[in-house]
Amino acid sequence: AVLVLLLSGRLQVGWVKDGANWMLGELVLFFIPCVVAVINYMPLFRREGVQLVIAVTAGTVLVMAATALAVHAGCRLEARLVRARSNGEQ
């Protein structure tokens, strides 16, 4: 929603800049629950740590690949639209 408002011009970057900078500065606090969960489930990580690392790594690779494909498709679409627009103006 914020992205749409920023792109449409209804929301100015200056209005959200301070809040965004604060959130980026305190980003490490968002990882504390993850660290606490790892500590709480240490026996699970000792028993099945290798499988968990494989699952997390595979999931990360799949998400990165899907993101790359989506960005590539978006760039191709944008290039096609620019070409169509430039051909229509001639």
N, C-alpha and C positions, 0 to 999 in steps of 0.2 A: 504494500500500500504506500509506503514512504517513497519507494522508487518511482511509482506511478505519479505521485504528487510532485516529486522533484522533476521528473521528465516533462510533466505538463506545465511546470512553472508556477503552480499554485503554492508550492512550498519552496522557500529559498534556502540555499545551502547554508547560509549564515545562521539560520534559525535552528538548525540541527547540528551544526559543527561542534559546538561546545560539548553537547551530550555525547556525540560520536567519539570525540577525542577522549572524554572521560571513560567511556566503555572500553576503548582500545587500551587505555592506560591501566585499567583494572582487569584486563582480560585473564590474567593468571588466576584471579579469584573464581572464575567459572570452572576451572579445572580441579579445584579442591574437592568437590564431591566425588570426582572420578578417583582421585588418589585415596580418599577415605574408603571407597568401595573396594579398591584393590586390597587395602589393609584388612578390611573386614572379611574378605573372602580369600585370604591367603592359603588356606588348605586346598581350596578349589584350584587355585593357580599352581600350587605345588603338584597336584594330581594331574591336572589336564592343561597345564600351561602351554605345552607345545601346540596342542590342538587349537587353543584359544588364539595363540599368536598367528597360526596359519589362517584361521577364520577371519581374524581382523585384517591381516595383510591381504588376503584374497578380496575381502569386501572393499578395502581401500583401493586396490587396483581396479576393481570393477567400477567403482564410483568415478575414479579418475578417467577411465576409458570412456564411460558414458558421458562424462562432462566434455571430454575432448571431442567426441563425435557430435554432441549437441552444438558446441561452439563452431566446429567445422561446418556443420549444416547451416548454422546461422550466418556464417561468413559467406558461404556460397549463395544463400538466398539474398543476402544484402548486395552482393556483387551482381547477381542477376537482376535485381530491382534497379540498381544504378544503371546497368546497361540498357534495360528496357526504358527507363526514364530518359536517358540520353538519346536513344534511338527515336523516341517519340517526339523529342524537341526538334529534331533535324528535319 
